[in-house]
Amino acid sequence: MQQDPETKRHISVRTAAAFVVASMIGTGVFTSLGFQLVEIQAVFPLLMLWVIGGVVALLGALTYSELAAALPRSGGEYHLLSRIIHPALGFVAGLVSATVGFSAPAVLAAMALGSYLPAVFPSFEPMWVATLCILFFHGLHGQKLRWGKLFQDWSTVVKVGLILLFIAAGLLTADAQAISLLPQAGDGQLLRSSGFAVSLVWVSYAYTGWNSTVYIAGEMLHPQRDIPRSILVSTIFVMVLYVLLNFVFLYTTPRTAMVEEIEIGYIAGQYIFGAAGAKIFALGISILLLSTVSSYVYIGPRIMQTMGQDYSYISFLSKTNDQGIPVNAFLLQLLICLAFIFSSSFEQVLLYAGIVLIFTTTITAAAVFVLRYKEPDLARPYNTWGYPWTPLIFIIVNLWILYYTFWERTMESIIGIGIIAVSLGLWFLGKQYEQKRQGSIS
């Protein structure tokens, strides 16, 4: 497996943290509560979803930080699993990450944007809003580095500011719902239920992005120092925001008004700011979602680029322009995003993405045990705090979620497994092609 060619390192810890925050805060937290309320109505278990989801994300962040600091190359799970376990597993993780892992979340954020903007501009067609958004950011990040980084930094600042404003306004509302933060009778049973486990899929998706800097390690100025720093600080910060934000949703808005609804932020905004104020805040959420789309669009092609450097039959994906931007990978990601927009519903895309991403992050967390066994003397600038319990708990919780999800959402789970199986099949076909090609040359 070849190493990265010399690249320009240009991403600071500030920009890296902005990518993590922007990737995490987006579609999930403003849409998933409506789906969770279908299974769970009690306040304590609903908030515990976000606490547990945040703790699990933090455990994953601690584990990934060791791997990424020891092996700082772009590509995320693709690079780590190829290097530590087997190229076939790495290829599967890379293909899944590049398609479902980044294209799908970018589309989800764009589709959510398409749902929020019509609240302000009724004549806007949601599907075309999503399409134009995807086209814009592929054009922005696929041409120039400077403007893309500037947009990411400042849009993330605006995003956090809007959320803090929303939280403050919600906490100060005069017409609050009568809720209790303390556990009630029956809450313990809900916490152990299959519905709670399936709801954690939505929450896990909302926390997706805590590992964003792992995918762009090859472009970071000081990867061994800044990868753990950007991941850990950003994950803790977002977890606090998520718990506060969902408390505000439940504190200000009747739960019956949010069941099975996507525009949770807009609905809660109506109760906090009134009809006119909610429209203004819906515009704010739309700006917030732009930052999320931007981060996923930027990162996804970097995985394809790294894969193209390692496999001759997809080497066209490693082609870059004079700024080191993988232009062909951007084009392929654009086509995948458009296919998602025009072929799937919001809930379907979210479930596929959530299930498959849980699978790949679980396998990667297990790789920390393999690497410590195979290469005990490898330089590790960062060691996972709480090892071995940190990665072990992360793996067990994710397996619990996947088990219940398979029984509750069997069809979506089978499709997720199918995506993984197809990816593995493509690796074997590619391997055979390379062997035949080398044989014909010799």
C-alpha positions as CSV (number, residue, x, y, z in Angstrom):
1,M,0.0,0.0,0.0
2,Q,1.6,3.2,-1.1
3,Q,2.0,6.3,1.0
4,D,0.6,9.7,0.3
5,P,2.4,11.9,-2.2
6,E,3.8,15.1,-0.8
7,T,0.8,17.3,-0.1
8,K,0.3,20.8,1.1
9,R,-0.6,20.8,4.8
10,H,-2.9,23.7,5.3
11,I,-5.6,22.8,8.0
12,S,-5.1,24.3,11.4
13,V,-6.6,22.9,14.6
14,R,-9.2,25.6,14.5
15,T,-10.4,24.6,11.0
16,A,-10.2,21.0,12.0
17,A,-12.4,21.6,15.0
18,A,-14.8,23.6,12.8
19,F,-15.1,20.6,10.5
20,V,-15.9,18.3,13.5
21,V,-18.5,20.7,14.9
22,A,-20.1,21.5,11.5
23,S,-20.3,17.8,10.6
24,M,-21.9,16.8,13.9
25,I,-24.4,19.7,14.3
26,G,-26.8,19.5,11.5
27,T,-29.6,17.3,10.3
28,G,-29.8,14.8,13.1
29,V,-30.4,17.1,16.1
30,F,-33.1,19.2,14.3
31,T,-35.0,16.2,12.9
32,S,-34.5,13.0,14.8
33,L,-36.6,13.8,17.9
34,G,-39.8,13.4,15.9
35,F,-38.9,9.8,15.0
36,Q,-37.8,9.1,18.6
37,L,-41.2,10.3,20.0
38,V,-42.9,7.5,18.0
39,E,-41.3,5.0,20.4
40,I,-40.7,7.0,23.5
41,Q,-42.8,9.8,25.1
42,A,-41.1,10.0,28.5
43,V,-38.7,13.0,29.0
44,F,-36.0,11.3,31.1
45,P,-35.4,8.5,28.5
46,L,-35.5,11.0,25.7
47,L,-32.8,13.1,27.2
48,M,-30.8,10.0,28.2
49,L,-30.7,9.1,24.5
50,W,-28.6,12.2,23.9
51,V,-26.4,11.7,27.0
52,I,-25.7,8.0,26.1
53,G,-25.2,8.9,22.5
54,G,-22.7,11.6,23.5
55,V,-20.8,9.3,25.9
56,V,-20.6,6.7,23.2
57,A,-19.3,9.3,20.7
58,L,-16.7,10.4,23.2
59,L,-15.6,6.8,23.8
60,G,-15.2,6.5,20.0
61,A,-13.4,9.8,19.8
62,L,-10.9,8.7,22.5
63,T,-10.3,5.4,20.6
64,Y,-10.0,6.9,17.2
65,S,-7.5,9.5,18.5
66,E,-5.0,6.9,19.3
67,L,-5.2,5.2,15.9
68,A,-5.2,8.5,13.9
69,A,-2.3,10.0,15.9
70,A,-0.2,6.9,15.4
71,L,-1.1,6.5,11.7
72,P,-1.8,10.1,10.4
73,R,-2.8,9.6,6.8
74,S,-6.0,10.8,5.2
75,G,-8.7,8.2,4.4
76,G,-10.3,7.6,7.8
77,E,-11.5,4.0,8.3
78,Y,-10.2,3.0,4.9
79,H,-6.6,3.8,5.8
80,L,-6.8,2.5,9.4
81,L,-8.4,-0.8,8.6
82,S,-6.3,-1.5,5.5
83,R,-3.2,-0.8,7.5
84,I,-4.1,-2.6,10.7
85,I,-6.4,-5.6,9.7
86,H,-6.7,-6.3,6.0
87,P,-7.0,-4.3,2.7
88,A,-10.4,-5.9,1.9
89,L,-11.9,-4.6,5.1
90,G,-10.3,-1.2,4.6
91,F,-11.7,-1.1,1.0
92,V,-15.2,-1.9,2.3
93,A,-15.0,0.8,5.0
94,G,-13.6,3.3,2.5
95,L,-16.3,2.7,-0.1
96,V,-19.0,2.8,2.6
97,S,-17.6,6.0,4.1
98,A,-17.2,7.7,0.8
99,T,-20.8,6.9,-0.3
100,V,-23.1,6.3,2.7
101,G,-20.8,7.9,5.2
102,F,-20.4,11.3,3.6
103,S,-22.6,11.5,0.5
104,A,-25.7,10.4,2.4
105,P,-25.3,12.9,5.3
106,A,-24.6,15.7,2.9
107,V,-27.8,14.8,1.1
108,L,-29.7,14.5,4.4
109,A,-28.6,18.0,5.4
110,A,-29.5,19.3,2.0
111,M,-32.9,17.6,2.1
112,A,-33.5,19.1,5.6
113,L,-32.6,22.5,4.2
114,G,-35.2,21.8,1.5
115,S,-37.8,21.2,4.2
116,Y,-37.0,24.3,6.3
117,L,-36.7,27.0,3.5
118,P,-40.3,26.6,2.2
119,A,-41.4,27.7,5.7
120,V,-39.9,31.1,4.8
121,F,-40.3,30.9,1.0
122,P,-43.3,28.8,0.2
123,S,-42.7,28.8,-3.5
124,F,-39.4,26.9,-3.1
125,E,-39.4,23.3,-4.1
126,P,-37.6,21.2,-1.4
127,M,-36.0,18.7,-3.9
128,W,-34.6,21.5,-6.1
129,V,-33.3,23.4,-3.0
130,A,-31.4,20.3,-2.0
131,T,-30.1,19.8,-5.5
132,L,-28.9,23.4,-5.9
133,C,-27.2,23.2,-2.4
134,I,-25.3,20.0,-3.4
135,L,-24.2,21.5,-6.7
136,F,-23.1,24.8,-5.0
137,F,-20.8,23.2,-2.5
138,H,-19.2,20.8,-4.9
139,G,-18.4,23.8,-7.0
140,L,-17.1,25.7,-4.0
141,H,-14.9,23.0,-2.5
142,G,-14.0,21.4,-5.8
143,Q,-12.2,24.4,-7.2
144,K,-10.5,26.6,-4.5
145,L,-9.2,25.7,-1.0
146,R,-9.2,29.2,0.4
147,W,-12.8,30.1,0.0
148,G,-14.0,26.7,1.1
149,K,-12.0,27.0,4.4
150,L,-13.2,30.5,5.0
151,F,-16.8,29.5,4.6
152,Q,-16.4,26.5,6.9
153,D,-14.8,28.5,9.7
154,W,-17.3,31.4,9.7
155,S,-20.4,29.4,9.0
156,T,-19.6,27.2,12.0
157,V,-19.2,30.3,14.2
158,V,-22.6,31.5,13.0
159,K,-24.1,28.0,13.5
160,V,-23.0,27.8,17.1
161,G,-24.2,31.3,17.8
162,L,-27.6,30.6,16.4
163,I,-27.9,27.4,18.6
164,L,-26.9,29.3,21.7
165,L,-29.5,32.0,20.9
166,F,-32.1,29.4,20.5
167,I,-31.2,27.6,23.7
168,A,-31.2,30.9,25.7
169,A,-34.6,32.0,24.2
170,G,-36.1,28.6,25.0
171,L,-34.9,28.6,28.6
172,L,-36.4,32.0,29.1
173,T,-39.8,31.3,27.5
174,A,-42.8,32.1,29.6
175,D,-45.1,29.4,28.3
176,A,-43.2,26.2,29.2
177,Q,-44.3,22.6,29.2
178,A,-44.8,20.8,32.5
179,I,-41.9,18.3,32.3
180,S,-39.7,16.6,34.9
181,L,-36.0,15.8,34.5
182,L,-36.2,13.1,37.1
183,P,-36.9,9.4,36.2
184,Q,-40.5,8.3,36.4
185,A,-42.1,4.9,36.9
186,G,-41.5,2.7,33.9
187,D,-38.5,4.8,32.6
188,G,-36.1,2.0,33.5
189,Q,-38.0,-0.5,31.3
190,L,-37.9,2.0,28.4
191,L,-34.1,2.4,28.7
192,R,-33.8,-1.4,28.2
193,S,-36.3,-1.6,25.4
194,S,-35.8,-2.3,21.7
195,G,-37.4,1.1,20.9
196,F,-34.7,2.8,22.9
197,A,-32.0,0.9,21.1
198,V,-33.4,1.8,17.7
199,S,-33.8,5.4,18.7
200,L,-30.1,5.4,19.4
201,V,-29.6,4.9,15.7
202,W,-31.1,8.3,15.1
203,V,-28.9,9.8,17.9
204,S,-25.8,8.0,16.6
205,Y,-26.4,9.6,13.3
206,A,-26.8,13.0,14.9
207,Y,-23.4,12.5,16.5
208,T,-21.9,11.4,13.2
209,G,-18.9,13.5,12.4
210,W,-17.0,13.3,15.6
211,N,-14.2,11.5,13.7
212,S,-14.1,14.0,10.8
213,T,-10.5,15.0,11.2
214,V,-9.3,11.4,10.8
215,Y,-10.3,11.7,7.1
216,I,-8.2,14.8,6.4
217,A,-5.2,13.9,8.6
218,G,-2.9,14.2,5.6
219,E,-3.8,17.9,5.2
220,M,-3.5,18.9,8.8
221,L,-0.5,21.1,9.9
222,H,0.2,19.0,13.0
223,P,-1.9,15.8,12.8
224,Q,-0.3,13.9,15.7
225,R,-1.0,16.7,18.1
226,D,-4.1,18.3,16.7
227,I,-6.2,15.2,15.7
228,P,-6.9,14.2,19.3
229,R,-7.3,17.8,20.4
230,S,-9.8,18.7,17.7
231,I,-11.9,15.5,18.1
232,L,-12.1,15.4,21.9
233,V,-12.9,19.1,22.6
234,S,-15.4,19.3,19.8
235,T,-17.2,16.1,20.8
236,I,-17.6,17.3,24.4
237,F,-18.8,20.7,23.3
238,V,-21.4,19.3,20.9
239,M,-22.7,16.8,23.5
240,V,-23.5,19.6,25.9
241,L,-25.2,21.6,23.1
242,Y,-27.3,18.5,22.1
243,V,-28.6,17.8,25.6
244,L,-29.5,21.5,26.1
245,L,-31.1,21.7,22.7
246,N,-33.3,18.7,23.1
247,F,-34.3,19.8,26.6
248,V,-35.4,23.1,25.1
249,F,-37.5,21.3,22.4
250,L,-39.3,19.3,25.1
251,Y,-39.5,22.3,27.5
252,T,-41.1,24.6,25.0
253,T,-43.1,22.4,22.6
254,P,-45.9,19.8,23.2
255,R,-44.6,16.4,22.4
256,T,-47.7,15.6,20.3
257,A,-46.8,18.5,18.0
258,M,-43.4,16.9,17.1
259,V,-44.2,13.2,16.6
260,E,-43.0,12.0,13.2
261,E,-42.2,15.6,12.1
262,I,-38.9,16.5,10.4
263,E,-38.8,20.3,11.0
264,I,-38.4,20.0,14.8
265,G,-36.5,23.3,15.0
266,Y,-39.1,25.2,13.1
267,I,-42.0,23.7,15.2
268,A,-40.2,24.6,18.4
269,G,-39.4,28.0,17.1
270,Q,-43.1,28.7,16.6
271,Y,-43.7,28.2,20.3
272,I,-40.6,30.2,21.3
273,F,-40.7,33.1,18.9
274,G,-44.2,33.0,17.5
275,A,-45.1,32.5,13.8
276,A,-43.1,35.4,12.4
277,G,-40.1,34.7,14.6
278,A,-40.2,31.0,13.7
279,K,-39.8,31.9,10.0
280,I,-36.8,34.0,10.8
281,F,-35.3,31.2,12.8
282,A,-36.1,28.7,10.1
283,L,-33.9,30.8,7.9
284,G,-31.2,30.6,10.6
285,I,-31.5,26.9,10.7
286,S,-31.1,26.8,6.9
287,I,-27.8,28.7,7.3
288,L,-26.8,26.3,10.0
289,L,-27.5,23.3,7.6
290,L,-25.4,24.9,4.9
291,S,-22.3,24.6,7.1
292,T,-23.1,20.8,7.6
293,V,-23.5,20.2,3.9
294,S,-20.2,22.0,3.3
295,S,-18.2,19.9,5.8
296,Y,-19.4,16.6,4.4
297,V,-18.9,17.6,0.8
298,Y,-15.3,18.7,1.6
299,I,-14.3,15.6,3.4
300,G,-15.9,12.8,1.4
301,P,-13.7,13.0,-1.8
302,R,-10.5,12.8,0.4
303,I,-11.4,9.2,1.1
304,M,-11.8,8.4,-2.6
305,Q,-8.5,10.2,-3.3
306,T,-6.6,8.0,-0.9
307,M,-8.2,4.8,-2.3
308,G,-7.3,5.9,-5.8
309,Q,-3.6,6.3,-4.7
310,D,-3.6,2.6,-3.6
311,Y,-5.6,0.9,-6.3
312,S,-4.7,1.2,-10.0
313,Y,-8.1,0.4,-11.3
314,I,-9.6,3.5,-9.5
315,S,-6.5,5.6,-9.8
316,F,-8.5,8.3,-11.7
317,L,-10.0,9.2,-8.3
318,S,-6.5,10.4,-7.1
319,K,-6.2,13.0,-9.8
320,T,-5.8,16.5,-8.3
321,N,-5.7,20.1,-9.6
322,D,-2.9,22.5,-8.9
323,Q,-4.2,23.0,-5.3
324,G,-4.3,19.3,-4.5
325,I,-8.1,19.1,-4.8
326,P,-9.2,15.6,-6.0
327,V,-11.4,16.8,-8.9
328,N,-12.6,13.4,-10.2
329,A,-13.5,12.3,-6.6
330,F,-15.6,15.4,-6.2
331,L,-17.4,14.6,-9.5
332,L,-18.1,11.1,-8.5
333,Q,-19.4,12.2,-5.1
334,L,-21.7,14.7,-6.8
335,L,-23.2,12.0,-8.9
336,I,-23.8,9.8,-5.8
337,C,-25.4,12.7,-4.0
338,L,-27.8,13.4,-6.8
339,A,-28.7,9.7,-7.0
340,F,-29.6,9.8,-3.3
341,I,-31.7,12.9,-3.7
342,F,-33.8,11.6,-6.5
343,S,-34.2,8.0,-5.4
344,S,-34.7,7.9,-1.6
345,S,-36.8,9.4,1.2
346,F,-35.3,11.3,4.1
347,E,-36.0,8.5,6.7
348,Q,-34.6,5.8,4.4
349,V,-31.4,7.6,3.7
350,L,-31.0,8.3,7.4
351,L,-31.5,4.7,8.5
352,Y,-29.1,3.3,5.8
353,A,-26.4,5.8,6.8
354,G,-26.9,5.3,10.6
355,I,-26.7,1.5,10.4
356,V,-23.7,1.2,8.1
357,L,-21.8,3.9,9.9
358,I,-22.3,2.2,13.3
359,F,-20.9,-1.0,11.7
360,T,-17.7,0.6,10.3
361,T,-16.9,2.6,13.5
362,T,-17.4,-0.5,15.6
363,I,-14.9,-2.5,13.5
364,T,-12.4,0.4,13.6
365,A,-12.6,0.7,17.3
366,A,-11.8,-3.0,17.6
367,A,-8.7,-2.3,15.5
368,V,-7.1,-0.5,18.4
369,F,-6.7,-3.9,20.2
370,V,-5.3,-5.5,17.0
371,L,-2.7,-2.7,16.5
372,R,-1.6,-2.8,20.1
373,Y,-1.1,-6.6,19.8
374,K,0.6,-6.5,16.4
375,E,2.8,-3.4,16.9
376,P,3.3,-2.9,20.6
377,D,6.4,-0.7,20.0
378,L,4.7,1.7,17.5
379,A,5.1,5.3,18.4
380,R,1.8,6.5,19.9
381,P,1.6,10.3,20.5
382,Y,-1.7,9.7,22.2
383,N,-2.9,6.7,24.2
384,T,-6.6,6.0,24.6
385,W,-7.7,7.1,28.1
386,G,-9.3,4.3,30.0
387,Y,-8.0,1.5,27.7
388,P,-9.2,-1.3,27.4
389,W,-12.6,-0.3,28.8
390,T,-13.1,2.7,26.6
391,P,-13.1,0.9,23.2
392,L,-14.7,-2.2,24.7
393,I,-17.8,-0.3,26.0
394,F,-18.0,1.6,22.7
395,I,-18.1,-1.8,20.8
396,I,-20.6,-3.4,23.2
397,V,-23.1,-0.5,23.0
398,N,-22.9,-0.4,19.2
399,L,-23.5,-4.1,18.9
400,W,-26.5,-3.8,21.2
401,I,-27.9,-1.1,19.0
402,L,-27.3,-3.1,15.8
403,Y,-28.9,-6.2,17.3
404,Y,-32.2,-4.5,18.1
405,T,-32.1,-2.5,14.9
406,F,-31.9,-5.7,12.9
407,W,-35.1,-7.1,14.5
408,E,-37.0,-3.8,14.5
409,R,-35.9,-2.5,11.1
410,T,-35.0,-5.7,9.3
411,M,-35.4,-4.4,5.7
412,E,-33.2,-1.4,6.3
413,S,-30.6,-3.6,8.1
414,I,-30.5,-6.0,5.2
415,I,-30.0,-3.2,2.8
416,G,-27.1,-2.0,5.0
417,I,-25.6,-5.4,5.0
418,G,-26.1,-5.6,1.3
419,I,-24.1,-2.3,0.8
420,I,-21.3,-3.9,2.8
421,A,-21.4,-7.2,0.8
422,V,-21.4,-5.3,-2.6
423,S,-18.4,-3.3,-1.4
424,L,-16.5,-6.5,-0.5
425,G,-17.4,-8.0,-3.9
426,L,-16.0,-5.0,-5.7
427,W,-12.8,-5.4,-3.8
428,F,-12.4,-9.0,-4.9
429,L,-13.2,-8.1,-8.5
430,G,-10.7,-5.3,-8.4
431,K,-8.1,-7.6,-7.0
432,Q,-8.6,-10.1,-9.8
433,Y,-8.4,-7.3,-12.3
434,E,-5.1,-6.2,-10.9
435,Q,-3.7,-9.7,-10.9
436,K,-4.6,-10.3,-14.5
437,R,-3.2,-6.9,-15.5
438,Q,0.1,-7.6,-13.8
439,G,0.2,-11.1,-15.4
440,S,-0.3,-9.7,-18.9
441,I,2.4,-7.1,-18.3
442,S,4.9,-9.7,-17.1
